[in-house]
């Protein structure tokens, strides 16, 4: 899955490191997550740098639905945040994402959590993701994958996670091979 050398991508110094949250609770959840990652990695300006384990999580908000599988991917990219987000939306659309119920069931959900140290308040794309600090199902896999890229930031997130209530709905489902 993690293509170490992409001929079309710029040098390591040109890469912005972004973190993408992935979730699915319909159909073959694991396959949807893997397929979304494959689609992102096919782009010549996106390289997967690291992947968390899979976590099974209780639904939040609209709770009358099946549990989710969640994970986080660290990616290196030369795309702007908006262009990366557009690729993510394209993958969701290709994989049959329907936006019928807020926080409802979905084949795939991709959230741009962080893009380097960038902050922005554009209504189409807010960075960092506006609710990630409230959600253990985001923070647990984010911390796991972030430790390799940015251990200091991962440590700060771990401190925040310790103070967060509602962590009981997140269970390690499967380690990424």
C-alpha positions as CSV (number, residue, x, y, z in Angstrom):
1,X,0.0,0.0,0.0
2,X,2.7,2.5,0.9
3,X,4.5,3.3,-2.3
4,X,8.0,4.4,-1.1
5,X,9.1,5.9,-4.4
6,X,6.8,7.7,-6.7
7,X,8.6,9.0,-9.8
8,X,6.0,11.9,-10.2
9,X,6.2,13.3,-6.7
10,X,8.6,16.1,-5.7
11,X,11.4,15.7,-3.2
12,X,10.7,15.0,0.4
13,X,11.3,18.7,1.3
14,X,8.4,19.8,-0.9
15,X,5.9,17.5,0.7
16,X,3.3,18.8,3.2
17,X,2.3,16.2,5.7
18,X,-1.4,15.9,6.1
19,X,-3.6,13.5,8.2
20,X,-6.7,12.1,6.8
21,X,-9.4,10.4,9.0
22,X,-11.2,7.5,7.3
23,X,-14.4,5.8,8.4
24,X,-17.0,3.3,7.1
25,X,-20.0,1.5,8.6
26,X,-21.8,0.0,5.6
27,X,-20.9,-3.1,3.6
28,X,-17.4,-4.4,3.7
29,X,-16.0,-1.6,5.9
30,X,-12.4,-2.7,5.7
31,X,-12.5,-3.0,2.0
32,X,-14.0,0.5,1.6
33,X,-11.1,2.0,3.7
34,X,-8.5,0.1,1.7
35,X,-10.0,1.2,-1.6
36,X,-10.1,4.8,-0.5
37,X,-6.5,4.6,0.4
38,X,-5.6,3.0,-2.9
39,X,-7.5,5.7,-4.8
40,X,-5.6,8.5,-2.9
41,X,-2.3,6.8,-3.5
42,X,-2.9,6.5,-7.2
43,X,-2.6,10.2,-7.5
44,X,0.9,11.2,-8.5
45,X,1.1,13.9,-5.9
46,X,0.0,11.9,-2.9
47,X,2.1,9.4,-1.0
48,X,1.0,7.4,2.0
49,X,3.5,7.9,4.7
50,X,1.9,5.9,7.5
51,X,-1.3,4.2,8.5
52,X,-2.9,3.6,11.9
53,X,-4.6,0.4,13.0
54,X,-8.3,-0.2,12.3
55,X,-10.5,0.8,15.2
56,X,-14.1,-0.2,15.6
57,X,-16.1,2.7,17.1
58,X,-19.6,3.4,18.3
59,X,-21.5,5.9,16.2
60,X,-21.6,9.5,17.4
61,X,-24.5,11.9,16.9
62,X,-26.9,9.7,15.0
63,X,-26.5,6.5,17.1
64,X,-29.1,4.2,15.5
65,X,-26.6,2.7,13.1
66,X,-23.9,0.0,12.9
67,X,-20.5,0.6,14.4
68,X,-17.8,2.2,12.3
69,X,-14.3,1.1,11.3
70,X,-12.0,4.1,11.6
71,X,-8.4,4.8,10.9
72,X,-6.0,7.6,10.1
73,X,-3.5,8.0,7.2
74,X,-0.5,10.3,7.2
75,X,0.1,11.5,3.6
76,X,2.8,13.5,2.0
77,X,1.5,15.7,-0.8
78,X,2.4,18.6,-3.0
79,X,-1.3,19.4,-3.5
80,X,-2.8,22.4,-1.8
81,X,-5.3,21.6,1.0
82,X,-8.2,22.4,-1.3
83,X,-6.9,20.1,-4.1
84,X,-6.2,17.3,-1.6
85,X,-9.7,17.7,-0.2
86,X,-11.1,17.6,-3.8
87,X,-9.4,14.2,-4.3
88,X,-10.8,13.0,-1.1
89,X,-14.4,14.0,-2.1
90,X,-13.9,12.3,-5.5
91,X,-12.9,9.1,-3.7
92,X,-16.0,9.3,-1.5
93,X,-18.2,9.9,-4.5
94,X,-16.6,7.0,-6.5
95,X,-17.2,4.7,-3.5
96,X,-20.9,5.5,-3.3
97,X,-21.0,8.0,-0.4
98,X,-24.5,9.4,0.1
99,X,-25.1,12.4,2.4
100,X,-28.7,11.8,3.4
101,X,-28.5,11.9,7.3
102,X,-26.1,14.1,9.2
103,X,-23.5,11.7,10.8
104,X,-25.5,8.8,9.4
105,X,-24.4,5.6,7.8
106,X,-21.9,5.8,5.0
107,X,-19.8,3.6,2.8
108,X,-16.8,5.9,3.3
109,X,-16.0,9.2,5.0
110,X,-12.8,11.0,4.5
111,X,-11.9,14.0,6.7
112,X,-8.9,16.2,6.3
113,X,-7.8,16.5,9.9
114,X,-4.5,18.4,9.6
115,X,-2.5,19.8,6.8
116,X,1.0,20.7,8.1
117,X,0.5,23.6,10.6
118,X,-2.0,25.3,8.3
119,X,-5.1,26.9,9.9
120,X,-8.0,28.3,7.9
121,X,-11.6,29.1,8.5
122,X,-13.0,28.7,4.9
123,X,-16.5,27.3,5.2
124,X,-15.7,24.6,2.6
125,X,-12.6,23.5,4.5
126,X,-11.7,24.3,8.0
127,X,-8.3,23.4,9.3
128,X,-7.6,21.8,11.7
129,X,-10.8,19.8,11.5
130,X,-13.2,21.6,13.7
131,X,-14.4,18.6,15.8
132,X,-11.3,16.3,15.9
133,X,-10.4,17.3,19.4
134,X,-13.8,16.2,20.7
135,X,-13.6,12.7,19.2
136,X,-11.6,9.8,20.6
137,X,-12.3,7.8,17.4
138,X,-10.3,10.4,15.6
139,X,-7.6,11.1,18.2
140,X,-6.6,7.5,19.0
141,X,-5.7,6.5,15.5
142,X,-4.3,10.0,14.8
143,X,-1.9,9.8,17.7
144,X,-0.9,6.3,16.7
145,X,0.1,7.3,13.1
146,X,1.5,10.7,14.2
147,X,4.1,9.3,16.6
148,X,6.3,8.4,13.6
149,X,6.0,11.8,11.9
150,X,5.7,14.2,14.8
151,X,6.2,12.7,18.3
152,X,5.9,16.0,20.1
153,X,2.5,16.9,18.6
154,X,1.4,13.3,19.2
155,X,2.3,13.7,22.9
156,X,0.3,16.9,23.2
157,X,-2.7,15.1,21.6
158,X,-2.3,12.2,24.1
159,X,-2.4,14.7,27.0
160,X,-5.7,16.0,25.5
161,X,-7.1,12.5,25.0
162,X,-6.5,11.6,28.6
163,X,-8.8,14.5,29.7
164,X,-11.5,13.6,27.1
165,X,-14.6,11.8,28.2
166,X,-16.2,9.2,25.9
167,X,-13.2,7.0,25.0
168,X,-15.0,3.8,25.9
169,X,-16.6,3.5,22.4
170,X,-13.2,2.9,20.6
171,X,-11.8,-0.7,20.3
172,X,-8.7,-1.9,18.4
173,X,-10.1,-4.0,15.6
174,X,-7.1,-5.0,13.6
175,X,-3.5,-3.8,13.2
176,X,-2.5,-2.6,9.8
177,X,-0.1,-5.1,8.1
